[in-house]
């Protein structure tokens, strides 16, 4: 791994000879067969990283630390604000749990290349399940527990898992969410029939098990023998993680083993400035990219202590929850979403909990998952008195692409910017003709190929869709799907999505997918959904519907039914509560709905009248419809 601690020189080195740069970074891992080549570039411009190298990611995250004599070091701290339980697991403890969990999975005939779908709450067993899959070479696909049965079924059909690992319930403030009925319905809906499931029975709710298919987690674990790590090639898939797509088809983003492990190992000390043995906390969920990379794999590969938190930033019990965890567990660097900080700010504008109890030894706060508005960053910096760093990446990228790299000595931040390019990434802003746009002007944000290690290799069983989604719009580049600008000093400003994907409290949702659900209502003639700015969640979906002629039912009743349909099919993560009936939608003469204009109106702005609008009076109809809405964050 490079020892240079100067961002400009390290960045230049990463671009001058990327193969050699990342081969040096790869030396920090334990390889069964060390790679001799950094990468081989594919015909599509993407790279296969460390070809010929073999390793096991679980071995590097767990076993090698035990071999090195660090088995007593704390690997994982489980803090459940929902139950009051706090448990610490040493690296030796994690090794034993993971090896037995892998044995439990292997006993069902699951092995290298098989898929395992994990649908679990934030409990240690979920982490052990992910690592156990990595240990066996099985490809895990974690699905966030907030997804509804229909969405879960789509992922089952796409991944075709040999096993589902789940729990009887998840816990939210004031309620218990029964997972097993959702899973049973998803398994019923799915065309692919999963032969086995293992269910963790939580004491808050016991689930009924189906004989022949379902197994009790604790009973199966008790009967299992420890399983060893299976050698994998660097390019073997480690996991599939689904993200929203504009087509309504789940996009199964595939990450490899070797490149991903190297990138994450490099990122912890060089981006976040966290050293082996220190405590790193990412307040996310294992169902998201942040949870994969910075709750599970990166901190453990780097030999750090990772915090697994089951709770909320407010309400469990109050707006001081995060600061309590940080003090109690001596967190050195913290990573969360701007939504969480906005929620804390809303409940505790004066920072009373911070003033009263402090933040322990916390030295930096990183924000990602959505755009961090300057007001939130400024508030956090003022109240915490430490660097607050917005940085940017995607499920597809797997680790940060824009940041202020603390570990490389970078310190400067800029409100509204997610930082500068991380070593290995080459950013550009292009127009529709694929030409560079002048500094300070907005266009399509792209990353020039080849991408560095750790990024996606393809979409699961959809290579053509992968190329169409990411590599076709701008030849020679990965299209991020975001629009923005690069300023004169090299800071990249990510302003919003190019397509119809909106970011609701860190959850990427397709407005097109929501529209598809609404349009299926028998009384709806047409509809439009846009992402409106929201003080808490960043964005919320707002819907407008035009009713079919001769509909006599009350509009309020239809709107309630539409909301219920969306929540049933997408789950509560959609945060869809705002929908109104309008007489007509603004369109171009060719029939295209002017969603950008609707979005401006929803945000309370006065858009200039588009030259292409077919019926200007439609804007008045939309204004009237929107005026009666109260968005969820208001």
C-alpha positions as CSV (number, residue, x, y, z in Angstrom):
1,X,0.0,0.0,0.0
2,X,1.3,3.4,-0.8
3,X,2.8,5.3,2.1
4,X,2.6,8.7,0.5
5,X,0.3,11.0,2.5
6,X,-0.2,13.8,0.0
7,X,-3.4,13.8,-2.0
8,X,-2.2,15.5,-5.2
9,X,0.8,13.2,-5.6
10,X,-1.1,10.0,-4.7
11,X,-3.9,11.0,-7.1
12,X,-1.4,11.6,-10.0
13,X,0.3,8.3,-9.2
14,X,-3.0,6.4,-9.4
15,X,-3.7,7.7,-12.9
16,X,-0.1,7.4,-14.2
17,X,0.2,3.7,-13.7
18,X,-3.1,2.3,-12.2
19,X,-2.0,-1.3,-12.6
20,X,1.1,-0.8,-10.5
21,X,-0.6,1.5,-8.0
22,X,-3.3,-1.0,-7.2
23,X,-0.9,-4.0,-7.2
24,X,1.0,-2.2,-4.4
25,X,-2.3,-1.6,-2.6
26,X,-3.2,-5.3,-2.9
27,X,-0.1,-6.3,-0.9
28,X,-2.0,-5.5,2.3
29,X,-4.2,-8.6,1.8
30,X,-3.5,-12.3,2.3
31,X,-3.5,-13.9,-1.2
32,X,-3.5,-17.6,-1.8
33,X,-2.0,-16.9,-5.2
34,X,-0.7,-13.3,-5.4
35,X,-1.6,-11.4,-8.6
36,X,1.1,-10.4,-10.9
37,X,-1.0,-8.1,-13.1
38,X,-3.1,-5.2,-12.0
39,X,-5.8,-5.4,-14.5
40,X,-6.7,-6.5,-18.0
41,X,-8.9,-4.2,-19.9
42,X,-12.0,-5.7,-21.6
43,X,-13.3,-4.8,-25.0
44,X,-16.0,-2.7,-23.4
45,X,-13.4,-0.5,-21.6
46,X,-14.0,-2.0,-18.2
47,X,-11.3,-3.8,-16.3
48,X,-10.9,-7.3,-14.8
49,X,-8.8,-6.6,-11.7
50,X,-6.0,-8.8,-10.4
51,X,-6.5,-11.7,-12.9
52,X,-4.8,-14.9,-11.8
53,X,-4.9,-13.9,-8.1
54,X,-6.8,-16.2,-5.7
55,X,-8.0,-15.3,-2.2
56,X,-11.0,-15.5,0.1
57,X,-12.6,-12.3,1.3
58,X,-13.9,-13.8,4.5
59,X,-10.4,-15.0,5.3
60,X,-9.1,-11.5,4.9
61,X,-11.9,-9.9,6.9
62,X,-11.7,-12.4,9.8
63,X,-9.3,-15.3,9.9
64,X,-6.1,-13.5,9.0
65,X,-6.5,-11.2,12.0
66,X,-6.7,-14.3,14.3
67,X,-3.7,-15.8,12.6
68,X,-1.8,-12.6,13.2
69,X,-2.4,-12.9,16.9
70,X,-5.2,-10.3,17.1
71,X,-8.1,-12.6,17.8
72,X,-8.9,-10.8,21.1
73,X,-9.3,-7.4,19.4
74,X,-13.0,-6.3,19.2
75,X,-14.3,-6.8,15.7
76,X,-18.0,-6.0,16.0
77,X,-20.1,-4.1,18.6
78,X,-23.8,-4.8,18.4
79,X,-25.9,-2.0,19.9
80,X,-29.6,-2.4,19.8
81,X,-31.5,0.7,20.9
82,X,-34.6,-1.3,20.3
83,X,-33.9,-4.0,22.9
84,X,-31.3,-2.4,25.1
85,X,-28.8,-5.2,24.2
86,X,-25.1,-4.4,23.7
87,X,-22.8,-7.2,22.7
88,X,-19.1,-7.2,21.7
89,X,-17.6,-9.8,19.4
90,X,-13.8,-10.3,19.2
91,X,-12.3,-11.4,15.9
92,X,-12.0,-14.9,17.4
93,X,-15.7,-14.8,18.3
94,X,-16.6,-13.7,14.8
95,X,-14.4,-16.4,13.2
96,X,-16.2,-19.1,15.3
97,X,-19.7,-17.8,14.5
98,X,-19.0,-17.3,10.8
99,X,-17.3,-20.7,10.4
100,X,-20.3,-22.5,12.0
101,X,-22.8,-20.4,10.0
102,X,-21.0,-21.4,6.9
103,X,-21.2,-25.1,8.0
104,X,-24.9,-24.6,8.5
105,X,-25.3,-23.3,5.0
106,X,-23.0,-26.0,3.5
107,X,-25.0,-28.7,5.1
108,X,-27.9,-27.8,2.8
109,X,-25.7,-28.3,-0.2
110,X,-25.0,-24.6,-0.8
111,X,-21.5,-23.9,-2.2
112,X,-19.4,-21.9,-4.5
113,X,-21.4,-19.9,-7.1
114,X,-24.8,-20.6,-5.5
115,X,-26.8,-17.6,-4.5
116,X,-28.1,-16.9,-1.0
117,X,-30.7,-14.2,-0.4
118,X,-30.5,-12.5,3.1
119,X,-33.6,-10.7,4.3
120,X,-32.8,-9.7,7.9
121,X,-32.8,-6.9,10.4
122,X,-29.7,-5.3,11.9
123,X,-28.6,-8.2,14.1
124,X,-25.1,-9.9,14.3
125,X,-26.4,-13.0,12.6
126,X,-27.0,-11.0,9.5
127,X,-23.3,-10.0,9.4
128,X,-22.3,-13.6,10.1
129,X,-24.5,-14.8,7.2
130,X,-22.8,-12.4,4.7
131,X,-19.4,-13.5,5.8
132,X,-20.3,-17.1,5.8
133,X,-21.4,-16.9,2.2
134,X,-18.1,-15.2,1.3
135,X,-16.3,-18.0,3.2
136,X,-18.0,-20.7,1.0
137,X,-17.8,-18.7,-2.3
138,X,-21.6,-18.5,-2.3
139,X,-22.9,-15.2,-3.8
140,X,-25.0,-13.3,-1.2
141,X,-27.8,-10.9,-2.1
142,X,-29.0,-8.9,0.8
143,X,-32.5,-7.3,0.6
144,X,-33.4,-4.5,2.9
145,X,-36.1,-5.6,5.3
146,X,-38.4,-2.7,4.4
147,X,-39.2,-4.1,1.0
148,X,-42.6,-5.5,0.3
149,X,-43.3,-9.1,-0.8
150,X,-43.7,-8.2,-4.5
151,X,-40.4,-6.5,-4.7
152,X,-38.7,-9.3,-2.7
153,X,-40.2,-11.8,-5.2
154,X,-38.7,-10.0,-8.1
155,X,-35.2,-10.3,-6.5
156,X,-35.8,-14.0,-5.8
157,X,-36.7,-14.6,-9.5
158,X,-33.7,-12.7,-10.7
159,X,-31.0,-14.2,-8.4
160,X,-32.6,-17.7,-8.2
161,X,-31.2,-18.4,-4.7
162,X,-30.6,-21.9,-3.4
163,X,-31.3,-20.6,0.2
164,X,-33.1,-17.7,1.9
165,X,-31.8,-16.6,5.3
166,X,-34.3,-14.4,7.3
167,X,-35.6,-13.6,10.8
168,X,-39.0,-13.7,12.4
169,X,-39.2,-10.0,12.7
170,X,-37.6,-6.6,12.6
171,X,-38.1,-3.9,15.2
172,X,-39.1,-0.3,14.7
173,X,-40.0,2.3,17.3
174,X,-43.4,1.4,18.7
175,X,-43.9,-1.6,16.4
176,X,-42.8,-5.1,15.4
177,X,-42.5,-5.9,11.7
178,X,-43.3,-9.5,11.0
179,X,-40.8,-10.6,8.3
180,X,-41.9,-14.2,7.9
181,X,-45.4,-13.5,6.4
182,X,-43.7,-11.1,3.9
183,X,-41.2,-13.8,3.0
184,X,-43.8,-16.5,2.7
185,X,-45.8,-14.3,0.3
186,X,-42.7,-13.5,-1.7
187,X,-41.9,-17.1,-2.0
188,X,-45.5,-17.8,-3.1
189,X,-45.3,-15.1,-5.8
190,X,-41.9,-16.0,-7.1
191,X,-41.6,-18.2,-10.1
192,X,-38.3,-19.6,-8.8
193,X,-38.9,-22.0,-6.0
194,X,-36.4,-21.7,-3.2
195,X,-35.7,-25.1,-1.7
196,X,-34.5,-24.0,1.7
197,X,-34.9,-21.2,4.2
198,X,-33.3,-20.6,7.6
199,X,-35.2,-18.5,10.1
200,X,-33.8,-16.7,13.1
201,X,-36.5,-16.7,15.8
202,X,-36.3,-13.4,17.7
203,X,-37.9,-13.4,21.2
204,X,-40.1,-10.4,20.3
205,X,-42.1,-12.5,17.8
206,X,-42.0,-16.2,16.9
207,X,-42.7,-17.3,13.3
208,X,-44.4,-20.4,12.1
209,X,-42.1,-22.6,10.2
210,X,-43.1,-24.6,7.1
211,X,-42.0,-28.2,7.5
212,X,-39.6,-29.4,4.8
213,X,-38.5,-25.9,3.7
214,X,-37.9,-23.8,6.8
215,X,-35.3,-24.5,9.4
216,X,-34.7,-23.0,12.8
217,X,-31.5,-21.0,12.8
218,X,-30.3,-21.8,16.3
219,X,-31.1,-25.5,16.0
220,X,-29.3,-25.8,12.7
221,X,-26.3,-23.8,13.9
222,X,-26.0,-26.0,17.0
223,X,-25.8,-29.1,14.7
224,X,-23.3,-27.5,12.3
225,X,-19.6,-28.1,12.0
226,X,-17.2,-25.3,11.2
227,X,-16.5,-24.8,7.5
228,X,-13.1,-23.7,6.1
229,X,-12.6,-20.8,3.6
230,X,-12.9,-21.7,-0.1
231,X,-10.3,-20.3,-2.5
232,X,-11.8,-17.9,-5.1
233,X,-10.4,-16.1,-8.1
234,X,-10.2,-12.4,-7.8
235,X,-12.9,-12.0,-10.5
236,X,-15.3,-14.4,-8.8
237,X,-18.5,-12.6,-7.7
238,X,-18.8,-11.8,-4.0
239,X,-22.3,-10.4,-3.9
240,X,-25.3,-9.1,-5.9
241,X,-27.0,-5.9,-4.6
242,X,-30.2,-4.7,-6.3
243,X,-30.8,-1.1,-7.1
244,X,-33.8,0.6,-8.7
245,X,-33.9,0.9,-12.4
246,X,-36.0,3.1,-14.7
247,X,-37.4,0.0,-16.5
248,X,-39.0,-1.4,-13.3
249,X,-36.7,-4.5,-13.6
250,X,-34.4,-4.9,-10.6
251,X,-30.7,-4.2,-11.5
252,X,-28.5,-6.8,-9.7
253,X,-25.2,-5.0,-9.4
254,X,-22.3,-7.5,-9.2
255,X,-19.1,-6.9,-7.2
256,X,-16.1,-9.1,-7.5
257,X,-13.9,-10.5,-4.7
258,X,-10.3,-9.3,-5.2
259,X,-10.9,-5.8,-6.6
260,X,-13.5,-5.1,-4.0
261,X,-11.4,-6.2,-1.1
262,X,-8.4,-4.2,-2.2
263,X,-10.4,-1.0,-2.8
264,X,-12.1,-1.2,0.6
265,X,-8.8,-2.0,2.4
266,X,-7.2,1.0,0.8
267,X,-10.2,3.3,1.5
268,X,-10.3,3.0,5.3
269,X,-6.9,4.6,6.1
270,X,-6.6,6.8,3.0
271,X,-10.1,8.3,2.7
272,X,-11.4,8.1,6.2
273,X,-8.1,8.3,8.0
274,X,-9.0,5.3,10.3
275,X,-6.2,3.0,11.4
276,X,-6.2,-0.7,12.4
277,X,-7.7,-1.1,15.9
278,X,-9.8,2.1,15.8
279,X,-13.6,2.2,15.9
280,X,-15.5,3.1,12.7
281,X,-19.3,3.4,12.7
282,X,-21.5,3.6,9.6
283,X,-25.0,4.2,10.7
284,X,-26.7,2.5,7.7
285,X,-28.4,-0.8,7.0
286,X,-26.7,-4.0,5.7
287,X,-29.3,-3.9,2.9
288,X,-27.7,-0.9,1.3
289,X,-24.3,-0.4,-0.3
290,X,-23.0,1.5,2.7
291,X,-23.8,-1.4,5.0
292,X,-22.1,-3.9,2.8
293,X,-18.9,-1.9,2.4
294,X,-18.6,0.1,5.6
295,X,-20.4,-1.9,8.3
296,X,-19.2,-5.4,7.2
297,X,-16.3,-5.7,4.8
298,X,-14.1,-2.6,4.9
299,X,-13.7,-2.1,8.7
300,X,-13.1,-5.8,9.2
301,X,-10.6,-6.2,6.3
302,X,-8.8,-3.2,7.8
303,X,-8.7,-4.8,11.3
304,X,-10.9,-2.1,12.8
305,X,-13.9,-2.3,15.2
306,X,-17.2,-1.9,13.4
307,X,-20.5,-0.8,15.1
308,X,-23.7,-2.5,14.1
309,X,-26.6,-0.3,15.4
310,X,-30.3,-1.3,15.5
311,X,-32.1,1.9,16.1
312,X,-32.9,5.4,14.7
313,X,-31.2,8.8,15.0
314,X,-34.3,10.1,16.9
315,X,-36.9,8.4,18.9
316,X,-34.7,5.6,20.3
317,X,-35.1,7.2,22.8
318,X,-34.3,10.8,21.7
319,X,-32.2,13.0,19.4
320,X,-29.1,12.2,21.5
321,X,-29.1,8.5,20.4
322,X,-26.2,8.8,17.9
323,X,-24.0,10.8,20.3
324,X,-24.6,8.2,23.1
325,X,-23.4,5.4,20.8
326,X,-20.4,7.4,19.7
327,X,-19.4,8.1,23.4
328,X,-20.2,4.7,24.7
329,X,-18.2,2.8,22.1
330,X,-15.4,5.3,21.6
331,X,-16.1,5.9,17.9
332,X,-13.3,7.6,16.1
333,X,-14.9,8.3,12.7
334,X,-18.7,8.3,12.0
335,X,-20.5,7.9,8.6
336,X,-24.2,8.6,8.2
337,X,-26.7,10.1,5.7
338,X,-27.7,13.8,5.7
339,X,-31.3,12.7,6.4
340,X,-30.2,11.5,9.9
341,X,-28.5,14.7,10.7
342,X,-31.5,16.7,9.5
343,X,-33.7,14.6,11.7
344,X,-31.5,15.3,14.7
345,X,-31.4,19.0,13.8
346,X,-35.2,19.1,13.6
347,X,-35.6,17.6,17.1
348,X,-32.6,19.3,18.7
349,X,-31.9,22.6,16.9
350,X,-29.7,23.9,19.7
351,X,-27.6,20.8,20.0
352,X,-28.6,20.3,23.6
353,X,-27.5,16.7,23.8
354,X,-24.1,17.5,22.2
355,X,-23.5,20.4,24.6
356,X,-24.6,18.4,27.7
357,X,-22.8,15.1,27.0
358,X,-20.2,15.7,24.3
359,X,-19.1,13.4,21.4
360,X,-16.3,11.5,23.1
361,X,-13.2,11.1,20.8
362,X,-15.1,11.5,17.5
363,X,-12.8,13.3,15.1
364,X,-14.7,13.4,11.8
365,X,-18.2,13.0,10.4
366,X,-18.7,11.7,6.8
367,X,-22.0,12.2,5.0
368,X,-23.3,10.3,1.9
369,X,-26.3,8.7,0.4
370,X,-27.9,11.9,-0.9
371,X,-26.8,15.5,-1.5
372,X,-25.8,17.1,1.8
373,X,-27.3,20.6,1.8
374,X,-25.0,23.4,3.0
375,X,-27.3,24.2,6.0
376,X,-27.1,20.7,7.4
377,X,-23.3,20.6,6.9
378,X,-22.9,24.0,8.6
379,X,-25.1,23.1,11.5
380,X,-23.2,19.8,12.1
381,X,-19.8,21.5,11.9
382,X,-20.9,24.2,14.3
383,X,-22.4,21.9,16.9
384,X,-19.8,19.1,16.7
385,X,-16.7,21.2,16.2
386,X,-15.1,18.6,13.9
387,X,-14.7,18.2,10.1
388,X,-18.0,17.3,8.4
389,X,-17.2,15.8,5.0
390,X,-19.8,15.2,2.3
391,X,-18.6,12.5,-0.1
392,X,-20.3,10.7,-3.0
393,X,-20.5,7.2,-4.5
394,X,-23.1,4.7,-5.7
395,X,-24.3,1.1,-5.2
396,X,-22.6,0.5,-8.5
397,X,-19.2,1.9,-7.5
398,X,-19.1,0.2,-4.1
399,X,-16.8,2.7,-2.4
400,X,-16.3,6.5,-2.5
401,X,-15.5,8.2,-5.8
402,X,-15.6,11.8,-4.5
403,X,-14.3,12.8,-1.1
404,X,-11.9,14.9,0.9
405,X,-9.3,12.2,1.7
406,X,-8.4,12.8,5.3
407,X,-5.9,9.9,5.3
408,X,-4.0,11.6,2.5
409,X,-3.8,14.9,4.3
410,X,-6.6,16.6,2.4
411,X,-8.6,19.0,4.5
412,X,-10.4,21.5,2.3
413,X,-14.2,21.1,1.8
414,X,-16.6,23.2,-0.1
415,X,-20.3,23.6,0.7
416,X,-22.5,22.0,-2.0
417,X,-19.6,19.8,-3.2
418,X,-18.9,16.1,-2.5
419,X,-15.2,16.8,-2.8
420,X,-12.6,15.9,-5.4
421,X,-12.0,12.7,-7.3
422,X,-10.7,9.9,-5.1
423,X,-7.4,8.3,-6.5
424,X,-8.3,5.9,-9.2
425,X,-11.3,7.8,-10.6
426,X,-11.2,10.2,-13.5
427,X,-14.2,12.5,-13.7
428,X,-15.6,14.6,-16.5
429,X,-18.7,16.6,-17.2
430,X,-20.0,16.1,-20.8
431,X,-22.7,17.5,-23.0
432,X,-24.9,15.5,-25.3
433,X,-22.2,15.5,-28.0
434,X,-19.8,13.9,-25.5
435,X,-17.7,17.0,-25.3
436,X,-16.2,18.4,-22.1
437,X,-18.3,21.2,-20.7
438,X,-16.5,24.3,-19.4
439,X,-15.7,24.4,-15.7
440,X,-18.6,25.7,-13.7
441,X,-21.3,24.7,-16.2
442,X,-23.6,21.7,-15.7
443,X,-23.8,18.5,-17.7
444,X,-23.7,14.8,-17.4
445,X,-21.2,13.6,-14.8
446,X,-19.2,10.6,-16.1
447,X,-16.1,8.6,-15.0
448,X,-13.6,7.7,-17.7
449,X,-12.8,4.0,-18.2
450,X,-11.4,1.8,-16.9
451,X,-13.0,2.1,-13.5
452,X,-10.7,1.4,-10.5
453,X,-11.0,-1.9,-8.5
454,X,-14.0,-2.4,-6.3
455,X,-16.6,-1.1,-8.7
456,X,-19.3,-3.2,-10.4
457,X,-18.3,-5.7,-13.0
458,X,-21.8,-6.2,-14.7
459,X,-25.4,-6.6,-13.9
460,X,-26.4,-10.1,-12.8
461,X,-27.2,-12.1,-16.0
462,X,-27.9,-8.9,-17.9
463,X,-24.7,-7.9,-19.6
464,X,-26.6,-6.1,-22.4
465,X,-28.6,-4.1,-19.9
466,X,-25.3,-3.2,-18.1
467,X,-23.8,-1.8,-21.3
468,X,-27.0,0.1,-22.2
469,X,-27.4,1.5,-18.7
470,X,-23.8,2.6,-18.0
471,X,-21.5,2.5,-21.1
472,X,-23.5,3.5,-24.1
473,X,-24.6,7.1,-23.4
474,X,-21.0,8.4,-23.5
475,X,-18.5,6.1,-25.2
476,X,-15.4,5.4,-23.2
477,X,-17.1,6.5,-20.0
478,X,-19.2,5.2,-17.2
479,X,-22.4,7.3,-17.0
480,X,-23.2,8.0,-13.4
481,X,-26.8,9.1,-14.2
482,X,-26.2,12.3,-12.2
483,X,-25.8,15.9,-13.4
484,X,-23.5,18.5,-12.0
485,X,-20.4,20.5,-12.5
486,X,-16.7,20.7,-11.8
487,X,-15.6,24.1,-10.4
488,X,-12.3,25.8,-11.2
489,X,-10.6,24.2,-8.2
490,X,-11.5,20.7,-9.1
491,X,-14.4,20.2,-6.7
492,X,-17.2,18.2,-8.1
493,X,-20.8,19.3,-7.4
494,X,-23.4,16.6,-7.9
495,X,-26.7,18.4,-8.4
496,X,-29.3,15.7,-9.1
497,X,-30.3,12.7,-11.2
498,X,-30.4,12.8,-15.0
499,X,-33.2,10.2,-15.1
500,X,-36.2,9.6,-12.9
501,X,-34.4,8.0,-10.0
502,X,-35.1,10.0,-6.8
503,X,-33.3,9.8,-3.5
504,X,-35.6,9.5,-0.5
505,X,-33.6,9.5,2.7
506,X,-30.8,7.6,1.0
507,X,-33.2,5.1,-0.7
508,X,-33.0,5.3,-4.5
509,X,-36.5,4.9,-5.9
510,X,-37.8,5.1,-9.5
511,X,-40.6,7.6,-10.1
512,X,-41.3,5.6,-13.2
513,X,-41.9,2.5,-11.1
514,X,-44.2,4.4,-8.8
515,X,-46.1,5.7,-11.9
516,X,-46.5,2.2,-13.1
517,X,-48.3,1.2,-9.9
518,X,-50.5,4.3,-9.9
519,X,-51.5,3.8,-13.5
520,X,-52.9,0.4,-12.7
521,X,-55.6,1.9,-10.5
522,X,-58.9,1.5,-12.4
523,X,-59.9,5.2,-12.0
524,X,-56.6,6.7,-13.1
525,X,-56.2,7.9,-16.7
526,X,-52.6,9.1,-16.5
527,X,-50.2,10.2,-13.8
528,X,-46.9,11.8,-13.1
529,X,-44.6,11.4,-10.1
530,X,-41.7,13.7,-9.3
531,X,-39.2,14.1,-6.6
532,X,-39.9,17.2,-4.5
533,X,-37.4,18.8,-2.2
534,X,-38.0,17.9,1.5
535,X,-36.3,19.4,4.5
536,X,-35.9,16.0,6.3
537,X,-35.6,13.3,3.6
538,X,-33.9,15.3,0.9
539,X,-36.6,14.3,-1.6
540,X,-40.1,12.8,-1.4
541,X,-42.2,11.5,-4.2
542,X,-45.2,13.6,-5.1
543,X,-47.9,12.3,-7.4
544,X,-50.4,13.9,-9.7
545,X,-53.3,11.9,-11.3
546,X,-55.8,12.6,-14.0
547,X,-59.0,10.7,-13.5
548,X,-60.8,8.8,-16.2
549,X,-63.9,10.4,-17.6
550,X,-67.2,9.8,-15.8
551,X,-65.5,8.8,-12.6
552,X,-67.9,9.7,-9.8
553,X,-66.1,8.4,-6.7
554,X,-64.6,11.0,-4.3
555,X,-61.1,12.1,-5.3
556,X,-59.9,11.9,-1.7
557,X,-60.9,8.2,-1.6
558,X,-59.0,7.5,-4.8
559,X,-55.9,9.3,-3.6
560,X,-55.9,7.2,-0.4
561,X,-56.3,4.0,-2.5
562,X,-53.3,5.1,-4.7
563,X,-51.1,5.7,-1.7
564,X,-52.1,2.3,-0.3
565,X,-51.2,0.6,-3.6
566,X,-47.7,2.1,-3.7
567,X,-47.0,1.3,-0.1
568,X,-48.2,-2.3,-0.6
569,X,-46.1,-2.9,-3.7
570,X,-43.0,-0.9,-2.8
571,X,-43.1,-0.8,1.0
572,X,-42.9,2.1,3.4
573,X,-39.4,3.1,2.2
574,X,-41.2,4.8,-0.7
575,X,-42.5,7.5,1.8
576,X,-45.3,8.0,-0.6
577,X,-48.1,10.1,1.0
578,X,-48.6,13.1,-1.3
579,X,-50.9,12.6,-4.3
580,X,-53.5,14.9,-5.8
581,X,-56.0,14.9,-8.6
582,X,-55.4,17.5,-11.4
583,X,-57.6,18.3,-14.4
584,X,-54.6,17.9,-16.8
585,X,-50.8,17.4,-16.9
586,X,-48.5,19.8,-18.7
587,X,-47.1,18.2,-21.8
588,X,-45.0,19.0,-24.9
589,X,-46.7,19.0,-28.2
590,X,-45.3,15.5,-28.8
591,X,-47.1,14.3,-25.6
592,X,-44.1,14.2,-23.2
593,X,-45.0,15.1,-19.6
594,X,-43.0,18.1,-18.4
595,X,-41.8,16.5,-15.2
596,X,-39.1,19.1,-14.6
597,X,-41.7,21.8,-14.7
598,X,-43.9,19.9,-12.3
599,X,-41.0,19.4,-10.0
600,X,-40.3,23.1,-9.9
601,X,-43.9,23.8,-9.1
602,X,-43.8,21.2,-6.3
603,X,-40.8,22.9,-4.8
604,X,-42.7,26.2,-4.8
605,X,-40.7,27.8,-7.6
606,X,-42.1,29.7,-10.6
607,X,-40.7,28.0,-13.7
608,X,-40.5,29.9,-16.9
609,X,-43.1,28.8,-19.4
610,X,-41.6,26.1,-21.6
611,X,-41.7,26.9,-25.3
612,X,-42.8,23.4,-26.1
613,X,-45.8,23.3,-23.8
614,X,-49.0,22.2,-25.5
615,X,-51.6,23.7,-23.1
616,X,-50.3,26.5,-20.8
617,X,-53.4,26.3,-18.6
618,X,-52.3,22.9,-17.5
619,X,-49.8,24.7,-15.2
620,X,-52.6,26.4,-13.4
621,X,-54.3,23.0,-12.9
622,X,-51.1,21.6,-11.4
623,X,-50.6,24.6,-9.1
624,X,-54.1,24.2,-7.8
625,X,-53.6,20.5,-7.2
626,X,-50.3,20.9,-5.5
627,X,-51.5,23.8,-3.3
628,X,-53.6,21.3,-1.2
629,X,-50.8,18.9,-0.5
630,X,-48.8,18.6,2.7
631,X,-45.5,16.8,2.1
632,X,-44.4,14.2,4.7
633,X,-41.6,16.3,6.0
634,X,-43.7,19.4,6.6
